[in-house]
Amino acid sequence: MSEKKPCECCGKSTDRSDEERKKLIHRLNRIEGQVRGIRRMVEDDAYCADILIQSAAVNAAVNAFNKELLASHIRGCVARDIRAGKDEVIDELVTTLQKLMK
């Protein structure tokens, strides 16, 4: 396991189990493969509708990734901070949800 490094933008980090990390990375690897497939379709001048269907599949995969990560964030980080009296995490969660719902 690699050393935990705080995020450069906010200075925070999240402890994840090896299983959770592996699951998230697996999802991202699949998404990356789908995007590479779309790129090949564009390079090969595939039919627009076929590319759009694959693009929609990528959007669905990213949404599924976000749902899984958001649930984990709420159950872990948010709940922990609320229990610790850090109510500002609620405002952070609202801001995050607003960005996700654009």
N, CA, C and O atoms as a GROMACS GRO file, in nm:
protein
  408
    1MET      N    1   0.084  -0.118   0.000
    1MET     CA    2   0.000   0.000   0.000
    1MET      C    3   0.089   0.124   0.000
    1MET      O    4   0.190   0.129   0.069
    2SER      N    5   0.049   0.224  -0.078
    2SER     CA    6   0.129   0.346  -0.087
    2SER      C    7   0.101   0.438   0.031
    2SER      O    8  -0.001   0.427   0.098
    3GLU      N    9   0.195   0.528   0.054
    3GLU     CA   10   0.181   0.624   0.162
    3GLU      C   11   0.068   0.721   0.130
    3GLU      O   12   0.058   0.771   0.018
    4LYS      N   13  -0.017   0.748   0.230
    4LYS     CA   14  -0.130   0.839   0.212
    4LYS      C   15  -0.079   0.982   0.200
    4LYS      O   16  -0.006   1.031   0.287
    5LYS      N   17  -0.119   1.049   0.092
    5LYS     CA   18  -0.078   1.187   0.068
    5LYS      C   19  -0.201   1.276   0.066
    5LYS      O   20  -0.300   1.241   0.003
    6PRO      N   21  -0.197   1.390   0.135
    6PRO     CA   22  -0.310   1.482   0.130
    6PRO      C   23  -0.326   1.540  -0.011
    6PRO      O   24  -0.228   1.560  -0.083
    7CYS      N   25  -0.449   1.567  -0.045
    7CYS     CA   26  -0.480   1.630  -0.174
    7CYS      C   27  -0.416   1.768  -0.178
    7CYS      O   28  -0.419   1.843  -0.080
    8GLU      N   29  -0.357   1.801  -0.293
    8GLU     CA   30  -0.292   1.932  -0.306
    8GLU      C   31  -0.390   2.047  -0.300
    8GLU      O   32  -0.355   2.155  -0.253
    9CYS      N   33  -0.515   2.024  -0.347
    9CYS     CA   34  -0.610   2.136  -0.353
    9CYS      C   35  -0.673   2.166  -0.217
    9CYS      O   36  -0.701   2.282  -0.188
   10CYS      N   37  -0.697   2.063  -0.134
   10CYS     CA   38  -0.767   2.090  -0.008
   10CYS      C   39  -0.692   2.043   0.115
   10CYS      O   40  -0.732   2.074   0.227
   11GLY      N   41  -0.583   1.968   0.096
   11GLY     CA   42  -0.505   1.921   0.210
   11GLY      C   43  -0.565   1.804   0.284
   11GLY      O   44  -0.513   1.763   0.387
   12LYS      N   45  -0.676   1.748   0.233
   12LYS     CA   46  -0.744   1.636   0.299
   12LYS      C   47  -0.712   1.506   0.227
   12LYS      O   48  -0.670   1.507   0.111
   13SER      N   49  -0.734   1.396   0.296
   13SER     CA   50  -0.721   1.265   0.233
   13SER      C   51  -0.823   1.172   0.299
   13SER      O   52  -0.881   1.204   0.403
   14THR      N   53  -0.843   1.056   0.238
   14THR     CA   54  -0.939   0.959   0.289
   14THR      C   55  -0.872   0.823   0.302
   14THR      O   56  -0.808   0.776   0.208
   15ASP      N   57  -0.886   0.762   0.419
   15ASP     CA   58  -0.839   0.624   0.437
   15ASP      C   59  -0.941   0.531   0.373
   15ASP      O   60  -1.058   0.531   0.410
   16ARG      N   61  -0.896   0.451   0.277
   16ARG     CA   62  -0.982   0.353   0.213
   16ARG      C   63  -0.924   0.215   0.237
   16ARG      O   64  -0.803   0.197   0.243
   17SER      N   65  -1.012   0.118   0.252
   17SER     CA   66  -0.964  -0.020   0.262
   17SER      C   67  -0.905  -0.061   0.128
   17SER      O   68  -0.936  -0.001   0.025
   18ASP      N   69  -0.820  -0.162   0.131
   18ASP     CA   70  -0.764  -0.212   0.006
   18ASP      C   71  -0.875  -0.256  -0.088
   18ASP      O   72  -0.867  -0.235  -0.209
   19GLU      N   73  -0.979  -0.318  -0.033
   19GLU     CA   74  -1.091  -0.367  -0.115
   19GLU      C   75  -1.165  -0.251  -0.182
   19GLU      O   76  -1.196  -0.258  -0.301
   20GLU      N   77  -1.194  -0.145  -0.105
   20GLU     CA   78  -1.263  -0.029  -0.162
   20GLU      C   79  -1.178   0.037  -0.271
   20GLU      O   80  -1.229   0.071  -0.378
   21ARG      N   81  -1.051   0.056  -0.243
   21ARG     CA   82  -0.961   0.117  -0.340
   21ARG      C   83  -0.957   0.034  -0.468
   21ARG      O   84  -0.964   0.088  -0.579
   22LYS      N   85  -0.944  -0.097  -0.453
   22LYS     CA   86  -0.938  -0.188  -0.567
   22LYS      C   87  -1.066  -0.180  -0.650
   22LYS      O   88  -1.061  -0.181  -0.773
   23LYS      N   89  -1.180  -0.174  -0.583
   23LYS     CA   90  -1.310  -0.166  -0.650
   23LYS      C   91  -1.322  -0.036  -0.731
   23LYS      O   92  -1.367  -0.038  -0.846
   24LEU      N   93  -1.282   0.076  -0.671
   24LEU     CA   94  -1.289   0.204  -0.740
   24LEU      C   95  -1.194   0.208  -0.860
   24LEU      O   96  -1.231   0.255  -0.967
   25ILE      N   97  -1.073   0.158  -0.841
   25ILE     CA   98  -0.976   0.157  -0.950
   25ILE      C   99  -1.023   0.066  -1.063
   25ILE      O  100  -1.003   0.098  -1.180
   26HIS      N  101  -1.086  -0.045  -1.029
   26HIS     CA  102  -1.140  -0.134  -1.132
   26HIS      C  103  -1.244  -0.062  -1.216
   26HIS      O  104  -1.244  -0.073  -1.339
   27ARG      N  105  -1.334   0.011  -1.151
   27ARG     CA  106  -1.435   0.089  -1.223
   27ARG      C  107  -1.368   0.192  -1.314
   27ARG      O  108  -1.408   0.209  -1.430
   28LEU      N  109  -1.268   0.261  -1.262
   28LEU     CA  110  -1.199   0.363  -1.342
   28LEU      C  111  -1.125   0.301  -1.461
   28LEU      O  112  -1.122   0.359  -1.569
   29ASN      N  113  -1.067   0.185  -1.440
   29ASN     CA  114  -1.000   0.117  -1.552
   29ASN      C  115  -1.099   0.081  -1.662
   29ASN      O  116  -1.068   0.095  -1.780
   30ARG      N  117  -1.219   0.036  -1.624
   30ARG     CA  118  -1.321   0.005  -1.724
   30ARG      C  119  -1.362   0.130  -1.799
   30ARG      O  120  -1.377   0.128  -1.921
   31ILE      N  121  -1.381   0.240  -1.726
   31ILE     CA  122  -1.419   0.367  -1.789
   31ILE      C  123  -1.310   0.411  -1.886
   31ILE      O  124  -1.338   0.454  -1.998
   32GLU      N  125  -1.186   0.401  -1.842
   32GLU     CA  126  -1.074   0.440  -1.927
   32GLU      C  127  -1.073   0.357  -2.056
   32GLU      O  128  -1.049   0.410  -2.164
   33GLY      N  129  -1.099   0.228  -2.044
   33GLY     CA  130  -1.105   0.143  -2.162
   33GLY      C  131  -1.219   0.182  -2.255
   33GLY      O  132  -1.204   0.180  -2.378
   34GLN      N  133  -1.334   0.217  -2.196
   34GLN     CA  134  -1.447   0.261  -2.278
   34GLN      C  135  -1.412   0.389  -2.355
   34GLN      O  136  -1.445   0.401  -2.472
   35VAL      N  137  -1.346   0.483  -2.288
   35VAL     CA  138  -1.310   0.609  -2.353
   35VAL      C  139  -1.209   0.583  -2.465
   35VAL      O  140  -1.219   0.642  -2.573
   36ARG      N  141  -1.114   0.495  -2.441
   36ARG     CA  142  -1.020   0.459  -2.548
   36ARG      C  143  -1.093   0.397  -2.666
   36ARG      O  144  -1.058   0.422  -2.782
   37GLY      N  145  -1.194   0.317  -2.638
   37GLY     CA  146  -1.275   0.257  -2.744
   37GLY      C  147  -1.347   0.362  -2.826
   37GLY      O  148  -1.355   0.352  -2.948
   38ILE      N  149  -1.399   0.464  -2.760
   38ILE     CA  150  -1.467   0.573  -2.830
   38ILE      C  151  -1.367   0.648  -2.918
   38ILE      O  152  -1.398   0.684  -3.031
   39ARG      N  153  -1.249   0.671  -2.865
   39ARG     CA  154  -1.147   0.740  -2.944
   39ARG      C  155  -1.116   0.662  -3.072
   39ARG      O  156  -1.105   0.719  -3.180
   40ARG      N  157  -1.103   0.530  -3.057
   40ARG     CA  158  -1.077   0.446  -3.175
   40ARG      C  159  -1.193   0.456  -3.274
   40ARG      O  160  -1.172   0.458  -3.396
   41MET      N  161  -1.315   0.460  -3.222
   41MET     CA  162  -1.432   0.472  -3.310
   41MET      C  163  -1.426   0.601  -3.390
   41MET      O  164  -1.454   0.603  -3.510
   42VAL      N  165  -1.388   0.711  -3.323
   42VAL     CA  166  -1.377   0.841  -3.392
   42VAL      C  167  -1.265   0.834  -3.495
   42VAL      O  168  -1.282   0.879  -3.609
   43GLU      N  169  -1.151   0.778  -3.456
   43GLU     CA  170  -1.039   0.766  -3.550
   43GLU      C  171  -1.076   0.681  -3.672
   43GLU      O  172  -1.027   0.706  -3.782
   44ASP      N  173  -1.162   0.581  -3.652
   44ASP     CA  174  -1.203   0.491  -3.760
   44ASP      C  175  -1.328   0.540  -3.833
   44ASP      O  176  -1.385   0.467  -3.915
   45ASP      N  177  -1.371   0.663  -3.802
   45ASP     CA  178  -1.490   0.721  -3.866
   45ASP      C  179  -1.615   0.635  -3.847
   45ASP      O  180  -1.693   0.616  -3.940
   46ALA      N  181  -1.633   0.585  -3.726
   46ALA     CA  182  -1.753   0.506  -3.696
   46ALA      C  183  -1.878   0.593  -3.707
   46ALA      O  184  -1.871   0.716  -3.703
   47TYR      N  185  -1.990   0.529  -3.721
   47TYR     CA  186  -2.118   0.597  -3.735
   47TYR      C  187  -2.149   0.676  -3.608
   47TYR      O  188  -2.131   0.626  -3.496
   48CYS      N  189  -2.195   0.800  -3.624
   48CYS     CA  190  -2.219   0.892  -3.512
   48CYS      C  191  -2.308   0.830  -3.403
   48CYS      O  192  -2.277   0.839  -3.284
   49ALA      N  193  -2.416   0.767  -3.444
   49ALA     CA  194  -2.510   0.710  -3.346
   49ALA      C  195  -2.441   0.603  -3.261
   49ALA      O  196  -2.467   0.592  -3.141
   50ASP      N  197  -2.354   0.524  -3.323
   50ASP     CA  198  -2.282   0.421  -3.248
   50ASP      C  199  -2.188   0.484  -3.145
   50ASP      O  200  -2.175   0.434  -3.033
   51ILE      N  201  -2.122   0.592  -3.183
   51ILE     CA  202  -2.033   0.662  -3.090
   51ILE      C  203  -2.114   0.723  -2.976
   51ILE      O  204  -2.073   0.716  -2.860
   52LEU      N  205  -2.228   0.782  -3.009
   52LEU     CA  206  -2.312   0.842  -2.905
   52LEU      C  207  -2.361   0.738  -2.804
   52LEU      O  208  -2.368   0.766  -2.685
   53ILE      N  209  -2.393   0.619  -2.852
   53ILE     CA  210  -2.437   0.513  -2.760
   53ILE      C  211  -2.323   0.474  -2.666
   53ILE      O  212  -2.346   0.454  -2.547
   54GLN      N  213  -2.202   0.465  -2.719
   54GLN     CA  214  -2.088   0.433  -2.634
   54GLN      C  215  -2.057   0.546  -2.537
   54GLN      O  216  -2.017   0.522  -2.423
   55SER      N  217  -2.075   0.669  -2.582
   55SER     CA  218  -2.054   0.786  -2.495
   55SER      C  219  -2.155   0.785  -2.380
   55SER      O  220  -2.120   0.816  -2.266
   56ALA      N  221  -2.278   0.750  -2.410
   56ALA     CA  222  -2.381   0.740  -2.305
   56ALA      C  223  -2.344   0.632  -2.204
   56ALA      O  224  -2.368   0.646  -2.084
   57ALA      N  225  -2.285   0.523  -2.253
   57ALA     CA  226  -2.242   0.416  -2.162
   57ALA      C  227  -2.132   0.465  -2.068
   57ALA      O  228  -2.129   0.428  -1.951
   58VAL      N  229  -2.041   0.548  -2.120
   58VAL     CA  230  -1.936   0.606  -2.036
   58VAL      C  231  -1.998   0.697  -1.931
   58VAL      O  232  -1.960   0.693  -1.814
   59ASN      N  233  -2.093   0.780  -1.973
   59ASN     CA  234  -2.161   0.868  -1.876
   59ASN      C  235  -2.226   0.786  -1.765
   59ASN      O  236  -2.216   0.823  -1.648
   60ALA      N  237  -2.292   0.677  -1.801
   60ALA     CA  238  -2.357   0.592  -1.701
   60ALA      C  239  -2.252   0.531  -1.608
   60ALA      O  240  -2.276   0.520  -1.487
   61ALA      N  241  -2.138   0.491  -1.663
   61ALA     CA  242  -2.032   0.432  -1.580
   61ALA      C  243  -1.973   0.535  -1.485
   61ALA      O  244  -1.945   0.503  -1.369
   62VAL      N  245  -1.954   0.657  -1.531
   62VAL     CA  246  -1.903   0.764  -1.444
   62VAL      C  247  -2.005   0.795  -1.334
   62VAL      O  248  -1.968   0.815  -1.218
   63ASN      N  249  -2.133   0.800  -1.370
   63ASN     CA  250  -2.237   0.823  -1.270
   63ASN      C  251  -2.238   0.713  -1.164
   63ASN      O  252  -2.254   0.741  -1.046
   64ALA      N  253  -2.222   0.588  -1.207
   64ALA     CA  254  -2.218   0.477  -1.112
   64ALA      C  255  -2.097   0.489  -1.019
   64ALA      O  256  -2.107   0.463  -0.899
   65PHE      N  257  -1.984   0.529  -1.076
   65PHE     CA  258  -1.863   0.552  -0.995
   65PHE      C  259  -1.891   0.662  -0.892
   65PHE      O  260  -1.859   0.646  -0.774
   66ASN      N  261  -1.950   0.772  -0.937
   66ASN     CA  262  -1.979   0.884  -0.847
   66ASN      C  263  -2.074   0.843  -0.736
   66ASN      O  264  -2.055   0.882  -0.621
   67LYS      N  265  -2.177   0.765  -0.769
   67LYS     CA  266  -2.273   0.719  -0.666
   67LYS      C  267  -2.203   0.636  -0.560
   67LYS      O  268  -2.226   0.654  -0.441
   68GLU      N  269  -2.118   0.546  -0.605
   68GLU     CA  270  -2.046   0.460  -0.510
   68GLU      C  271  -1.953   0.542  -0.421
   68GLU      O  272  -1.949   0.521  -0.300
   69LEU      N  273  -1.879   0.634  -0.481
   69LEU     CA  274  -1.787   0.716  -0.404
   69LEU      C  275  -1.861   0.811  -0.311
   69LEU      O  276  -1.819   0.833  -0.198
   70LEU      N  277  -1.973   0.867  -0.358
   70LEU     CA  278  -2.052   0.957  -0.274
   70LEU      C  279  -2.108   0.884  -0.153
   70LEU      O  280  -2.104   0.936  -0.042
   71ALA      N  281  -2.161   0.764  -0.174
   71ALA     CA  282  -2.214   0.686  -0.061
   71ALA      C  283  -2.105   0.658   0.041
   71ALA      O  284  -2.128   0.669   0.162
   72SER      N  285  -1.989   0.621  -0.007
   72SER     CA  286  -1.876   0.594   0.082
   72SER      C  287  -1.836   0.721   0.157
   72SER      O  288  -1.805   0.717   0.276
   73HIS      N  289  -1.835   0.833   0.085
   73HIS     CA  290  -1.798   0.962   0.146
   73HIS      C  291  -1.896   0.999   0.258
   73HIS      O  292  -1.854   1.041   0.366
   74ILE      N  293  -2.024   0.982   0.233
   74ILE     CA  294  -2.125   1.018   0.334
   74ILE      C  295  -2.115   0.925   0.454
   74ILE      O  296  -2.115   0.971   0.569
   75ARG      N  297  -2.105   0.794   0.428
   75ARG     CA  298  -2.098   0.697   0.539
   75ARG      C  299  -1.970   0.711   0.620
   75ARG      O  300  -1.968   0.687   0.740
   76GLY      N  301  -1.862   0.750   0.554
   76GLY     CA  302  -1.733   0.758   0.622
   76GLY      C  303  -1.696   0.898   0.664
   76GLY      O  304  -1.711   0.935   0.781
   77CYS      N  305  -1.649   0.976   0.569
   77CYS     CA  306  -1.595   1.110   0.598
   77CYS      C  307  -1.697   1.203   0.662
   77CYS      O  308  -1.670   1.265   0.764
   78VAL      N  309  -1.815   1.212   0.601
   78VAL     CA  310  -1.916   1.307   0.649
   78VAL      C  311  -1.966   1.266   0.788
   78VAL      O  312  -1.973   1.349   0.879
   79ALA      N  313  -2.001   1.138   0.803
   79ALA     CA  314  -2.050   1.092   0.934
   79ALA      C  315  -1.945   1.113   1.042
   79ALA      O  316  -1.978   1.157   1.153
   80ARG      N  317  -1.819   1.081   1.012
   80ARG     CA  318  -1.710   1.098   1.109
   80ARG      C  319  -1.697   1.244   1.152
   80ARG      O  320  -1.685   1.274   1.270
   81ASP      N  321  -1.700   1.334   1.053
   81ASP     CA  322  -1.682   1.476   1.086
   81ASP      C  323  -1.802   1.531   1.163
   81ASP      O  324  -1.785   1.614   1.253
   82ILE      N  325  -1.922   1.487   1.130
   82ILE     CA  326  -2.040   1.534   1.205
   82ILE      C  327  -2.030   1.486   1.350
   82ILE      O  328  -2.057   1.561   1.444
   83ARG      N  329  -1.993   1.359   1.368
   83ARG     CA  330  -1.977   1.307   1.505
   83ARG      C  331  -1.871   1.384   1.582
   83ARG      O  332  -1.879   1.397   1.704
   84ALA      N  333  -1.771   1.435   1.510
   84ALA     CA  334  -1.663   1.511   1.574
   84ALA      C  335  -1.700   1.658   1.593
   84ALA      O  336  -1.618   1.737   1.639
   85GLY      N  337  -1.823   1.695   1.557
   85GLY     CA  338  -1.868   1.833   1.574
   85GLY      C  339  -1.825   1.926   1.463
   85GLY      O  340  -1.835   2.048   1.477
   86LYS      N  341  -1.777   1.872   1.353
   86LYS     CA  342  -1.733   1.955   1.240
   86LYS      C  343  -1.849   1.971   1.142
   86LYS      O  344  -1.850   1.910   1.035
   87ASP      N  345  -1.945   2.054   1.180
   87ASP     CA  346  -2.066   2.072   1.100
   87ASP      C  347  -2.040   2.138   0.965
   87ASP      O  348  -2.126   2.135   0.877
   88GLU      N  349  -1.922   2.199   0.947
   88GLU     CA  350  -1.891   2.261   0.818
   88GLU      C  351  -1.886   2.158   0.705
   88GLU      O  352  -1.894   2.193   0.588
   89VAL      N  353  -1.872   2.030   0.742
   89VAL     CA  354  -1.871   1.924   0.641
   89VAL      C  355  -2.006   1.916   0.568
   89VAL      O  356  -2.013   1.870   0.454
   90ILE      N  357  -2.113   1.961   0.634
   90ILE     CA  358  -2.245   1.962   0.570
   90ILE      C  359  -2.246   2.061   0.454
   90ILE      O  360  -2.296   2.030   0.346
   91ASP      N  361  -2.192   2.180   0.475
   91ASP     CA  362  -2.184   2.279   0.367
   91ASP      C  363  -2.097   2.227   0.253
   91ASP      O  364  -2.128   2.248   0.136
   92GLU      N  365  -1.988   2.160   0.288
   92GLU     CA  366  -1.900   2.102   0.185
   92GLU      C  367  -1.976   1.996   0.105
   92GLU      O  368  -1.962   1.989  -0.017
   93LEU      N  369  -2.055   1.914   0.173
   93LEU     CA  370  -2.134   1.811   0.105
   93LEU      C  371  -2.237   1.874   0.012
   93LEU      O  372  -2.255   1.828  -0.100
   94VAL      N  373  -2.305   1.978   0.059
   94VAL     CA  374  -2.403   2.047  -0.025
   94VAL      C  375  -2.337   2.103  -0.150
   94VAL      O  376  -2.391   2.089  -0.260
   95THR      N  377  -2.222   2.166  -0.134
   95THR     CA  378  -2.148   2.221  -0.249
   95THR      C  379  -2.109   2.109  -0.346
   95THR      O  380  -2.122   2.125  -0.467
   96THR      N  381  -2.063   1.997  -0.293
   96THR     CA  382  -2.026   1.883  -0.377
   96THR      C  383  -2.147   1.831  -0.453
   96THR      O  384  -2.138   1.803  -0.572
   97LEU      N  385  -2.261   1.817  -0.385
   97LEU     CA  386  -2.382   1.769  -0.452
   97LEU      C  387  -2.428   1.866  -0.561
   97LEU      O  388  -2.473   1.824  -0.667
   98GLN      N  389  -2.418   1.994  -0.534
   98GLN     CA  390  -2.456   2.093  -0.635
   98GLN      C  391  -2.369   2.080  -0.760
   98GLN      O  392  -2.419   2.091  -0.872
   99LYS      N  393  -2.241   2.056  -0.741
   99LYS     CA  394  -2.151   2.038  -0.855
   99LYS      C  395  -2.182   1.910  -0.932
   99LYS      O  396  -2.173   1.908  -1.055
  100LEU      N  397  -2.217   1.805  -0.861
  100LEU     CA  398  -2.250   1.677  -0.924
  100LEU      C  399  -2.380   1.685  -1.004
  100LEU      O  400  -2.399   1.612  -1.101
  101MET      N  401  -2.470   1.775  -0.961
  101MET     CA  402  -2.602   1.781  -1.023
  101MET      C  403  -2.611   1.881  -1.137
  101MET      O  404  -2.720   1.906  -1.188
  102LYS      N  405  -2.502   1.937  -1.177
  102LYS     CA  406  -2.503   2.034  -1.288
  102LYS      C  407  -2.540   1.966  -1.418
  102LYS      O  408  -2.546   2.032  -1.522
   0.00000   0.00000   0.00000
